[in-house]
Amino acid sequence: MQQRTEIASLGEFGLIKHLTENIKLKHSSSVLGVGDDAAILSYAENTNQKVLVTTDLLLEGIHFDLIYVPLKHLGYKSAVVNFSDIYAMNGQPKQITVSLGVSKRFSVEDLEDFYAGLELACEQYGVDIVGGDTSASLTGLCISITCIGEGIEGQIVTRAGAKENDIICVSGDLGAAYMGLQLLEREKAVFDGKSDFTPDFSGREYLLERQLKPEARKDIIETLANEGIVPTSMMDISDGLSSELIHICRQSKVGCRIYEERLPLDYQTAVMAEEFNLNVTTVALNGGEDYELLFTVPLHLHDKVSKMKGVRVIGHITNESLGLALETRDSTEIELKAQGWNSLSEDN
């Protein structure tokens, strides 16, 4: 009898590695394949301009719940999460293709709302919609977006370039999107079909915005360029800070130390974490969907990066032998583990 391995036993990233680790690139135009935020392609020999390509698949019931996610917001978010992957390579998004699987319960007006959000995101970030596909679906709404961007050779940043003694930086704040999701799920449970129910989101608008209408950090990429800084490694934070740091360290073959007291947190995030009886540090490390940028730069740039608006230095890169750890406020070291959201886990 043929052996059957449960997909959940590998997890999302383990499955990708298992299926793709033996793939060999055949074309000289394929500069970098599977394993980063975007692939790198090169079609012109006499230019340093490279093509960046990334794709995301979003499934109703797995990645979003239309009970509390407006279709216009969903369209906006679907585009932005792809732009974020291109920015994470230190590139610029230029075009997207949009493919949809649509069940019979959706009307033309519903899809107009979705496209209104999509077009708004493209207008905000200067991106063209250049194609796609549409099909019937038996399982609700399925969204697949591919984003094509541009990067300059020598300035494109991958996950594999972090060096010992580099400093670790993060943009914005962490955990707000996750707490926004917890708030929406709580109100959904209270709602439970009541026709006269009005959810209470007062004072929590920032958390909702971070979950329903995230922004890609184009501004940070522009600031880095203006300061003449090219990070040694970079990722966007989609699955949680801890998971992304593990990716960078594994691919760069280094270790790291980050400090609990330096993790950037918004006041609303801390208040909601306490209300939900959650440890706010755990929320910051593992929440996901923040779409902030995590990057490393050489130590001599510490003062320059520290002065950048919206950027926080949270730790440093170490020798691989020292492992990956969080130093708590009482100087205890805790091993970093990938505990962010996993769509292929048995709990989903």
C-alpha positions as CSV (number, residue, x, y, z in Angstrom):
1,M,0.0,0.0,0.0
2,Q,1.3,3.4,-1.0
3,Q,2.3,5.6,2.0
4,R,0.2,8.7,2.6
5,T,1.7,11.7,4.4
6,E,-0.7,14.2,5.8
7,I,-0.1,17.7,4.3
8,A,-0.6,19.2,7.8
9,S,2.4,17.3,9.1
10,L,4.7,19.4,6.8
11,G,2.9,22.8,7.1
12,E,2.8,25.4,4.4
13,F,6.5,26.2,4.1
14,G,7.5,22.6,4.6
15,L,5.2,21.5,1.8
16,I,6.6,24.2,-0.5
17,K,10.2,23.1,0.3
18,H,9.3,19.4,-0.2
19,L,7.7,20.0,-3.6
20,T,10.2,22.4,-5.0
21,E,13.7,21.7,-3.4
22,N,14.8,19.5,-6.4
23,I,13.5,21.9,-9.1
24,K,16.4,23.0,-11.4
25,L,16.2,26.3,-13.3
26,K,16.7,25.7,-17.0
27,H,16.8,29.2,-18.4
28,S,19.4,31.9,-18.0
29,S,16.5,34.3,-17.7
30,S,15.4,32.6,-14.5
31,V,17.8,34.3,-12.0
32,L,16.0,33.3,-8.7
33,G,13.2,30.8,-8.4
34,V,11.1,29.5,-5.5
35,G,12.0,30.5,-2.0
36,D,11.8,34.3,-1.7
37,D,9.1,37.0,-1.7
38,A,9.3,37.1,-5.5
39,A,11.1,35.4,-8.3
40,I,13.8,37.3,-10.3
41,L,13.8,37.2,-14.1
42,S,16.1,38.8,-16.6
43,Y,15.3,39.1,-20.3
44,A,17.6,41.8,-21.6
45,E,21.4,41.3,-21.5
46,N,22.3,44.9,-21.8
47,T,20.4,46.3,-18.9
48,N,20.6,46.0,-15.1
49,Q,16.8,46.1,-14.9
50,K,15.3,42.8,-13.6
51,V,11.7,41.5,-13.6
52,L,10.1,40.5,-10.2
53,V,7.2,38.1,-10.1
54,T,5.0,37.1,-7.1
55,T,1.6,35.5,-6.8
56,D,-1.0,35.0,-4.0
57,L,-4.0,32.7,-3.7
58,L,-6.8,33.8,-1.4
59,L,-9.7,31.4,-0.6
60,E,-13.0,32.2,1.0
61,G,-13.3,30.5,4.4
62,I,-9.6,30.1,4.6
63,H,-8.1,33.5,4.1
64,F,-11.2,35.7,4.5
65,D,-14.7,35.7,5.8
66,L,-17.3,37.7,3.9
67,I,-19.5,38.0,6.9
68,Y,-17.3,40.9,8.1
69,V,-15.0,41.6,5.1
70,P,-16.5,44.1,2.6
71,L,-15.8,43.1,-1.0
72,K,-14.3,46.5,-1.7
73,H,-11.9,46.1,1.2
74,L,-11.1,42.6,0.0
75,G,-10.2,43.9,-3.5
76,Y,-7.9,46.5,-2.0
77,K,-6.2,44.0,0.3
78,S,-5.8,41.4,-2.4
79,A,-3.8,43.8,-4.5
80,V,-1.7,45.3,-1.6
81,V,-0.5,42.0,-0.2
82,N,1.1,41.3,-3.6
83,F,2.6,44.8,-3.9
84,S,4.1,44.2,-0.4
85,D,6.1,41.1,-1.7
86,I,7.6,43.2,-4.5
87,Y,8.6,46.0,-2.1
88,A,10.1,43.3,0.1
89,M,12.6,42.6,-2.7
90,N,13.4,46.4,-2.8
91,G,11.5,46.6,-6.1
92,Q,8.6,48.5,-7.5
93,P,5.3,46.8,-8.5
94,K,4.1,47.7,-12.0
95,Q,1.4,45.3,-13.2
96,I,-1.0,42.7,-11.9
97,T,-3.2,39.9,-13.4
98,V,-6.3,39.0,-11.6
99,S,-8.0,35.5,-11.7
100,L,-11.3,34.8,-9.9
101,G,-13.3,31.7,-9.2
102,V,-16.9,32.9,-8.5
103,S,-19.9,30.9,-7.2
104,K,-23.5,31.6,-8.2
105,R,-24.3,33.5,-5.0
106,F,-22.3,36.5,-6.2
107,S,-23.8,39.2,-8.4
108,V,-22.2,41.5,-11.0
109,E,-22.6,44.3,-8.4
110,D,-20.6,42.2,-5.9
111,L,-17.7,41.9,-8.4
112,E,-17.9,45.6,-9.2
113,D,-17.3,46.3,-5.5
114,F,-14.4,43.9,-5.5
115,Y,-12.9,45.6,-8.5
116,A,-13.5,49.1,-7.1
117,G,-11.2,48.2,-4.2
118,L,-8.7,46.5,-6.6
119,E,-8.6,49.6,-8.8
120,L,-8.2,52.0,-5.9
121,A,-5.2,50.1,-4.7
122,C,-3.7,50.1,-8.2
123,E,-4.3,53.8,-8.4
124,Q,-2.7,54.5,-5.0
125,Y,0.4,52.5,-5.8
126,G,0.7,53.2,-9.6
127,V,0.1,49.7,-10.8
128,D,-1.7,48.5,-14.0
129,I,-4.2,45.7,-14.2
130,V,-3.2,43.9,-17.4
131,G,-5.1,40.6,-17.5
132,G,-6.5,37.6,-15.7
133,D,-9.2,34.9,-15.9
134,T,-12.6,34.2,-14.5
135,S,-14.2,30.8,-13.8
136,A,-17.1,29.3,-12.0
137,S,-16.5,28.0,-8.5
138,L,-18.3,25.5,-6.3
139,T,-16.6,26.6,-3.1
140,G,-17.2,30.4,-2.9
141,L,-14.8,33.1,-3.9
142,C,-11.3,32.2,-5.0
143,I,-8.8,35.0,-5.8
144,S,-5.4,34.6,-7.5
145,I,-3.3,37.7,-8.2
146,T,0.1,37.7,-9.9
147,C,2.2,40.9,-9.5
148,I,5.0,41.8,-11.9
149,G,7.5,44.4,-10.7
150,E,10.9,45.8,-11.5
151,G,14.2,45.8,-9.6
152,I,17.7,47.0,-10.3
153,E,20.6,44.5,-10.2
154,G,22.7,45.1,-7.2
155,Q,19.8,46.7,-5.3
156,I,17.3,43.8,-5.3
157,V,17.2,42.3,-1.8
158,T,16.5,38.7,-0.9
159,R,16.2,36.8,2.4
160,A,19.7,35.3,2.1
161,G,22.0,38.2,2.6
162,A,22.0,38.8,6.4
163,K,25.5,38.9,7.9
164,E,26.8,38.5,11.5
165,N,26.6,41.8,13.4
166,D,23.9,43.3,11.1
167,I,21.2,45.0,12.9
168,I,17.6,43.9,12.6
169,C,14.9,46.5,11.8
170,V,11.2,46.5,11.4
171,S,8.8,49.2,10.1
172,G,5.6,50.3,11.8
173,D,4.1,48.3,14.6
174,L,3.2,44.7,15.1
175,G,0.2,42.6,16.1
176,A,-2.5,45.2,15.3
177,A,-3.9,43.2,12.3
178,Y,-4.2,40.0,14.4
179,M,-6.0,41.9,17.1
180,G,-8.3,43.4,14.5
181,L,-9.1,39.8,13.4
182,Q,-9.8,38.7,16.9
183,L,-12.2,41.7,17.4
184,L,-14.1,40.8,14.1
185,E,-14.3,37.2,15.1
186,R,-15.7,38.1,18.5
187,E,-18.4,40.4,17.1
188,K,-19.3,37.7,14.5
189,A,-19.8,35.2,17.4
190,V,-22.0,37.7,19.2
191,F,-23.9,38.5,16.0
192,D,-24.8,34.9,15.2
193,G,-27.6,35.8,12.8
194,K,-29.3,38.5,15.0
195,S,-31.1,41.0,12.7
196,D,-30.9,43.9,15.1
197,F,-27.2,43.5,16.1
198,T,-24.8,46.4,15.9
199,P,-21.1,45.6,16.4
200,D,-19.2,47.7,18.9
201,F,-15.9,48.9,17.3
202,S,-15.5,52.3,19.0
203,G,-12.0,53.1,19.8
204,R,-10.7,50.1,17.8
205,E,-10.7,51.7,14.3
206,Y,-6.9,51.3,13.9
207,L,-7.1,47.6,14.5
208,L,-9.8,47.1,12.0
209,E,-8.0,49.2,9.4
210,R,-4.9,47.1,9.8
211,Q,-6.8,43.9,9.3
212,L,-9.3,45.0,6.5
213,K,-7.3,47.6,4.6
214,P,-3.5,47.1,5.1
215,E,-0.9,49.2,3.3
216,A,2.3,48.1,1.7
217,R,5.3,50.0,2.9
218,K,6.3,51.8,-0.3
219,D,7.3,54.8,1.9
220,I,10.0,52.8,3.7
221,I,11.4,51.6,0.4
222,E,11.5,55.2,-0.9
223,T,13.2,56.4,2.4
224,L,15.8,53.7,2.2
225,A,16.6,54.7,-1.4
226,N,16.8,58.4,-0.5
227,E,19.2,57.5,2.3
228,G,21.3,55.4,0.0
229,I,20.7,52.2,2.1
230,V,20.4,48.8,0.5
231,P,19.4,46.2,3.2
232,T,21.4,43.0,3.3
233,S,18.2,41.0,3.6
234,M,14.4,41.8,3.7
235,M,11.0,40.3,4.0
236,D,7.5,41.5,4.5
237,I,5.7,40.3,7.7
238,S,2.7,38.3,6.5
239,D,3.0,35.2,8.7
240,G,4.4,36.8,11.9
241,L,7.7,38.4,12.9
242,S,9.0,35.1,14.4
243,S,8.3,33.1,11.2
244,E,9.9,35.7,8.9
245,L,13.0,36.0,11.1
246,I,13.4,32.2,10.9
247,H,13.2,32.4,7.1
248,I,15.9,35.1,6.9
249,C,18.2,33.3,9.4
250,R,17.9,29.9,7.7
251,Q,18.5,31.2,4.2
252,S,21.3,33.5,5.4
253,K,22.8,30.7,7.6
254,V,22.9,33.0,10.7
255,G,21.4,33.3,14.2
256,C,19.7,36.3,15.8
257,R,18.8,38.1,19.0
258,I,15.8,40.4,19.3
259,Y,14.7,42.2,22.4
260,E,11.2,42.2,23.8
261,E,11.4,45.8,25.0
262,R,12.1,47.0,21.5
263,L,9.2,45.4,19.7
264,P,7.0,48.2,18.3
265,L,3.4,48.0,19.6
266,D,0.4,50.3,19.2
267,Y,-1.5,51.2,22.3
268,Q,-4.8,49.7,20.9
269,T,-3.0,46.5,20.3
270,A,-1.8,46.2,23.9
271,V,-5.2,47.1,25.3
272,M,-7.0,44.6,23.1
273,A,-4.5,41.9,23.9
274,E,-5.2,42.4,27.6
275,E,-8.9,42.3,27.0
276,F,-8.6,39.0,25.2
277,N,-6.2,37.7,27.9
278,L,-3.4,37.4,25.3
279,N,0.3,38.0,25.9
280,V,1.1,41.1,23.8
281,T,4.6,39.9,23.0
282,T,3.2,36.6,21.6
283,V,0.8,38.7,19.5
284,A,3.6,40.8,18.1
285,L,5.8,37.8,17.3
286,N,3.1,35.6,15.8
287,G,0.1,37.6,14.8
288,G,0.8,38.0,11.1
289,E,-0.8,40.1,8.3
290,D,1.0,43.3,9.4
291,Y,2.7,43.7,6.0
292,E,5.4,45.6,7.6
293,L,9.0,45.3,6.4
294,L,11.6,43.3,8.3
295,F,15.1,44.0,7.1
296,T,18.8,43.9,8.1
297,V,21.5,46.4,7.5
298,P,25.2,46.6,8.5
299,L,26.0,47.8,12.0
300,H,27.7,51.0,10.8
301,L,24.3,52.2,9.6
302,H,22.7,52.0,13.1
303,D,22.5,55.7,13.7
304,K,21.2,56.5,10.2
305,V,18.5,53.8,10.4
306,S,17.5,54.7,13.9
307,K,16.6,58.2,12.7
308,M,14.3,57.0,10.0
309,K,10.7,57.7,10.7
310,G,8.6,54.6,11.2
311,V,11.6,52.2,11.7
312,R,12.6,50.5,14.9
313,V,15.9,48.6,15.5
314,I,14.8,45.4,17.4
315,G,18.0,43.3,17.5
316,H,21.0,42.0,15.7
317,I,22.3,39.1,13.7
318,T,24.6,36.5,15.4
319,N,26.6,33.5,14.4
320,E,24.5,30.6,13.3
321,S,25.7,28.5,16.3
322,L,24.0,30.8,18.8
323,G,20.5,30.0,17.4
324,L,17.5,32.3,17.3
325,A,16.2,33.9,20.4
326,L,14.1,36.6,22.0
327,E,15.6,38.3,25.1
328,T,12.8,39.1,27.5
329,R,12.6,42.2,29.8
330,D,14.0,40.1,32.6
331,S,17.0,39.0,30.4
332,T,15.7,35.4,29.8
333,E,16.3,34.0,26.4
334,I,13.4,32.2,24.6
335,E,13.9,30.3,21.4
336,L,12.0,31.8,18.5
337,K,9.6,29.4,16.9
338,A,7.3,29.7,13.8
339,Q,3.9,29.9,15.5
340,G,2.3,32.2,13.0
341,W,-0.9,31.3,11.1
342,N,-0.6,28.3,8.8
343,S,-3.4,27.7,6.3
344,L,-2.5,24.0,5.9
345,S,-2.7,23.2,9.6
346,E,-5.3,20.6,10.8
347,D,-7.1,23.4,12.8
348,N,-8.3,25.1,9.5
